[in-house]
Amino acid sequence: MTTQNTLSLLNMYRARNVHAVKTPSGVVFMGVRNLRGDELKTLRAIPQSELEAALRWQK
């Protein structure tokens, strides 16, 4: 998955009140109870390195 795809997914989930938060232990998600099972599975399959790169692009 590319950084642009990851960024698109993060933006799509943000509309559903799911937010990515960078912590010292890595990127964690807040509000995942708003997602369906398949969406949560997709979100958890994204590697931490790609999540961090997408968050850097957002700034």
N, C-alpha and C positions, 0 to 999 in steps of 0.2 A: 504494500500500500504506500502511495506517495504522501508527501507532506500535505500537498493540496487536498487529496482525498480525506486525509485525517482531519484537516482544518474544516472541510465541508461537513463531515460528520459531527464534529464538535459544535459547529454553528447550528446544525439541524437539531441536535439534542439540547442546545441552550434554549431554543424556542420552547422546549418541553420542560424547562426549569431543571436541567441537569447541567452542572457546572464542573469543569476540570480545575483542580486546585493543585498548585505545585507545592510540595512539602519536602523537607530534607530527605525523607525516605522514598520519594518519587511522586508521580502524579496520581492523585486520588480523585474520585468523583463524588459529588454531593448531589443528592436528589435522585438516585438511581431507582427508587421505588416508583418513579413515574414512567419507567420503561417496561416494555414487554420482555419476555424471556429471550426471544431471538435478538432483540436490540441490545440487551445487556450482554449476551454472548459475543456479539460483534464488537461491542465497546471493549470488552475484556481481552479480545484477541489482538488489539493494537499494541505493539511493543512500546515500552516506556520511552525508548529513544525517539520514536516517531511522535509520541505525545509531547515530549519536551520540545522537539523541533517545531511542532505546530503552535505551541504556546509562545515560543520566541517570535514566530511570524506574526502572531496576533498583536504584539506590542507595537 
